[in-house]
Amino acid sequence: MELEKYYTQLGIKPEVFQYCQNIADELKPRFDMIDEIAEVNQLKVIRAMQNNHVSDYHFNPGTGYGYNDDGRDTLEKVYADVFHTEDALVRPHITCGTHALATALFGNLRPGDELLSPVGKPYDTLEEVIGIRPSAGSLAEYGITYRQVDLLPDGSFDYENIKKAINDRTKLVTIQRSKGYQTRPTLSVSRIGELIAFIKSIRPEVICMVDNCYGEFVETIEPTDVGADLCVGSLIKNPGGGLAPIGGYIAGRKDCVERAAYRLTTPGLGKEVGASLGVNRSFYQGLFLAPQVVSGALKGAIFAANIYERLGFEVVPDSTQSRHDIIQAVVLGTPEGVIEFCKGIQAAAPVDAHVVPEPWAMPGYDSDVIMAAGAFIQGSSIELSADAPIKPPYSVYFQGGITWYHSKLGIMMSLEKLYEAGLVTLK
């Protein structure tokens, strides 16, 4: 078989290929459903671009202060249309998802306010932003307190304790859609909407912000369609489509976005400054491609779940559950398993495939972390990548793949490395 020959040339053993190919063939009907979602989102993006009269001159670079950077300003209108919001801030000056979230938090919280997370612990890098782990410049240093309500054991919201936690000082509620380095369920947009409605019924003026990282275009609606005041994410994840070289977005209520813009630049200037510096074309084209790119990553995640669940590993989500982000967690149970998995992802990359990833003390984390990503954009997790903290229960978090075929190769290579190390037996 010609296809098998090419996989063999890349180092995949025949028995690994056959095991994986049989599962891929079974998944075709489910993949058709993903393609339908991608088609809806593709049309949504095209309509937003057409409504805002995107033209080739919008790709021209702005310089200096960036006054009258029409490409930048129009892109923000496009994002506002896609997310059905009053305004959006989309900038290359936002360095990552954590920076985007910090900008929204610092912009909308003041000394004496309280921040509430009703979905448990936030992603590791936000712990120092908030002050859960002490850090210079944290929200805690500015007199902003933090309260947290964990999810119930079954993954549902603890409404009773959420109601008790909301008080006169509660200014902003942060809702992390994706699981982060946890094995809890990712939140669907409809569940986020139910939580927001509950919070607003208690205190309507509370700002509800959703960390939308890894979730854009996975469903046909976004959190801002169900009541979120702010939706925040990274352009080197889903909405950048693998082309955005940097950047982040904050979309939502005009007053909330404006305060975030004042934090990003300076009070009084806000969105008026910040030259696009030649990245506009990548931002526009990346957004255009994003629905299709996300569909490929979703197929890869579902493929991974089916591969590893059948081998006896716990996977979150499991092989049949609905999808609300592009991340697939696999509980491998040992440091060796995590490391071999990541070696396989790296070996499948088009860039730096010869490099062997190793755990290291990465800034912002409380344990050694291993990251595999032979990407065209450094750290781009919409590209084929996997990462994991080296601590129990030794779960690895797989995501991305600009195309389904690359995502498929990555999972097959991860299995190949585990198979070679004697850590799995094919059934």
N, C-alpha and C positions, 0 to 999 in steps of 0.2 A: 504494500500500500504506500503510495507516494507520500501522504501526510505523515505516516509513521516514520518514514525514512528521514524527513527533516527534523522531527523531534529527536530521533536517535542521534543525528549529527550534533544536536545541542546538548547531548548527554543524558537523555531520558531513556531508561531501560524499556524494552518492549512490554514487560509485564506491568510497569507503571503506566505506560501509555495506554494500554488496553483497559486497565482498571479505570482510568480517568475518562477515556473516550466513551466508554459505556454509560457513565453517569452524565456526561455532557449531552449525549444523544437523548437521554430521558428528559432533560430539562428544557428542550426546545419549546414545548407549549407554554411553559412559564415565562420563558424569554420573550415570547410574542406579547405577553401582557406588559412587560417592561417597555417594549418598543412602542406600545400604544401610549403609555405615559410620556415617553420621550417626545412623541409626535405632538401631543397637546402642548408640552412645554416649549417645543421648538416654535410652534405657531404663536405662542404667547410672546416669546422674545422678538420674533420678526415683527409682530404687530406693534410692539413698543418702539422698535427702531423706526418703523415706517411712520408712526404717529408723531414722532419727534424729528422727522425729516433728516435723519442721519445722512450725511454727505461725505465725499472724500476729503473735503477740507477740514472736517472734524478730526482727521488723523494727523494734522500738522502739529508739531511740538510747540508748546508754550515755554517761555523762558522767564527768567527774572522773577518779578512778583507774581506773574501769572494773571494779571488783570485781563479781563475779556478773553480768557481761554475758553472759547466757545465749544471746543471738543470736550473739554473736561465738564463744563456745565451741562451740555446736552447728554453726556453719558449719565450724569446723575439724574437727569429727568427720565432717561430710559430705565434706570434701576428703580426709580420711584414708580414708574408704570408697571414694571414686571412684578414688583412686590405690592402694588396697589396701596401706596403710601403717599403722604403729603410731600415728602422730601427725602433726599438721600445724600450721603457723603461718601464718595468713591475716590480714593486717593492712593497714589503710590507712596505717599509719606507715611501711611499706615503699614508698619513693617510685618505684621503677622496677625493672626486671630486674637492672641492674647492682648496685643497692643490695641486692636479695635475695641475689644471689650473694656479694657482699662480706660480708653478715651471716652467711651459712653458712660462708664461708671463715674469717673472723676468729673465729667462734664455735668452730670445730673444729680450728684450727691453733694451735700454741704455738711460742715461740722455740726454734729448733733443728730444727723440723720441716721437711720438704721437700714442696712441691706439685709434682705431675707432670701435665702435659698430654700424653697419648699421641696426640692428634689434631691436632697442630700449633698454630699461633698462635691464641690466644683472640680474641674480639671486641675491637675497638679500645679501648672504654671500660674493659675489664678490665686493660689494660696498665699503667695507673697504679695500679690497686688492687693488682696483684701487685708492681709495681716494675720491670717491664720498661722502662718509661719512668719515670724518677725522679719521685716525687710525695710531698709531705708526708703522712705517715700510712699509707704503703703497707705491705704485708706484709714487704717487704724491710727496712724500717726497724725492724721488730720481730724481725729475725733469722730470718725464714722464707725459705728459699731456693726457687728455682723451676727446674724442669728440663722440657724439651720434646722430644718425639719427633715429627717430621713424618710425615705420611702418605706412602706411597710414590707415585710418579708416577701410578699407575693408581687412586689413591684408597683403596687397601687399607691395613690396619694394618701397621706395621713391627714385627711381633712380636719379632723378634730383638733390635732395639735397645730396645724397650719392656722386655723382660726384663732387659737390661743396665742400664737406667735405674733400675729399682726397687731400692732399697737399704734399709738399716736405718732411715734417716731419713724414708723416704717415708711420709707420714701420710695424705695425701688425694690422690686422682686426680680431676681435673676433666675431664669429657667433654662437649664442646659438640656438641649434636645438629645444630643448624643451621649453615649455611655462613658466617654473618657476612658481612663484606665480602671474601669469597673466592669462587672459582668451583669449589671442591671439592664433591663430592657431600654432600648431607645424609645423616646416618646414620639408617638404619632402626632400629626398636626391637630387631629380632632381631640386627642387627650389634652394637648396643650391648651386648646380652646376651652375645654371644660374647666381646667385649672384656673385659667385667666378669668372666666366668668364667675367662678367661686370667689376669687380674690376681690374682684371688682364689686361683688355684691356686699362685701364686708367694708371695703374702703375704696370707693370709685376713683379717687385721685391718685392712688398708688400707680407708679410707672411700672409696667410689666415689660421686661426686656428678655428676649430669647437669644441665647447663644445658638445660632443656626449652623455652626460649622459642621460640615459633612452631610448636611441635610438638604441643601438647595437642589431642587428639581428631582428629588426622589419621589415626591408626590406631585399632584397637579395643583395643589394649593400650598401656600407658605404660612408661617405663624401670624404674619400681619393680616392675613385673610380671616383670622379667627380672634382678633382682638388685641394682639400684641402691639404695644406702643413703640417698641424698638425691636429691630431684627438685625443681628450683627454677625459678620462672617469674614473669612479670609479669601482673597482672590487666588492664592496658590492652592486652594481647595476647589470645591465644585464650580463656583461661578466664573472662575478664570479659565476654565476649559483647557488647562494645560499650557496656555499661551501667555497668560499674565505673568510677568517676571517678578512681581512683588505686589503688595497692596491689600487693602481691606475695604469693607463697606459697612455703613450704618444707615439703615433705612427705617423711616417711621414718621411719627408726629413731627411737624415742622419745628415746634419749640424745643423738643428733645434733641433733634438733629442739630439745630442751631447751637445749643449749649455744648454739644460734643465737638462741633467745629471750632468753637471758641477755645476749647481745651486743646484741640489738635494744633491750632496756630496761636492765636492770641485774642483776648477780648477786644471787640470792636472791629476786628478784621475777619475772623471766621473763614467762611467759604470763599471770600473774595480773593484770597491769596493762595499760592501753592501751584506753581507751574507744573504742567503734565510731563514735561521733559522727554517727549517722544514715545511715551508708552501707550498713547491713546489707541493706536491701531490694535495692539495686542489685547487691550482691555475690551474693545468692541468685538473683535473677532473671537476672542476667548469666550465671551458671553454668548455669542452666536452659536458656538460649537458646544457649549456646556451641556445642554440637554442630552445630546448624543454621547458625549464623553461620560456623563454620569450613568447613562444606561449601560455602557460597557463595564463600568466599575461595579454596578449592581449585579450584573450577571456573574462577574468574578467572585463577588461575595457569596452569592447563592451557591455557586459551584464549590467554593471552599467549604461551606457549611455541609454540603452533601458528601464531599470527599471525606472529611474528618469525622463527621458524625457516624458514618458507616464503619469507621475504624475504631469506634468506641470512645472517642473523645467528646467531652462536653463542648458544645458550640453555642454562642449567643450572638444573634438569634439562631434558633435551630433551623433545620433544613426546610421546614414547612411554614414558618411564621412569616407574617407580612414584614416589609422592609420600610424603614423610616430614616435610615442614613446609609452610607456606603461602607461602614465599618463591620468587619467580621471578627469576633473574638473566638479564639480557639484555646481552650484550657489544656495545655500540654502536660502540666504537672511536674515538670523538671526543668532546671536551668538548661540542661543539655538539649532538651527538645526545643526550647525557645530559640536557642542559638543556632541549631541546625536548620530550623524553619527559616530564620532570617538569612542564613547563608544561601538558602535556595532562592529566596526572593532577589538577593543581590546578584546571584549568578545568572538570573534571567534578564537582567537589566541591559539596555542598549549602551549605557554609560557606566564605566567603572565596574564592569562585570568581573574583572580580575581581582577586585578588592574583596577582602574578607572582613565582614563587620565584626566588631567586638564590643562588649559592654563597657561603658565608661561613665564617669560622674558628670553627667550633662547638667549645665546650669538650669535651675528652676525645678529640679526634681529631688526627691528625698531618698532615692536609691540609684544604683547604677542602671543605665538604660541602654538597650541595644537598638540601633536603628539601621534598617536596610532600605536604601533608596538610591539606585543608580539613575538619577533624574536629570533632565535637561535644565530644570529650574531647581536650585538647591533647596531641599526641604519640601518640595512640592508633593503633598500627600494626595493629590488627585492623580498623580503618576503612580506607577506600581511601587508600593512601599509597605513596610511592616515595621512595627516597633513594639517594645515591651519593657516594662520595668523588671529587673531581675529580683523578684520577690514573690512569695506565695500569693496566689495559687499557680504562678508561672503561666500566665495567659499571654498569648501573643495577639496583637491587633493588626489585622491585615486590611488594606484599603487600596483603592485606586487601580490604575491601568487605563491609559488614554484610549485603548481599544480593548474589546472583549478578548481578542486573540492574545494580546500581551498579558492580560490578567490571567487567562487560562494557562499560559506557559509558566507564569510565576507560581501558581498553585501546584502545577505538576512538578516544577523544580523543587519546591519546598518539600513535597512528598518524596521526591527522589533522594534528597539529602537525609531525610529521616529514615528512609528505607536502607540507604547505604550504611548508616550508622547503627543499624539493627534496632532502631527505636519503634518501628512499626512492622506489622506483618500484614500483607495484603490478604483480604478475605474474598 
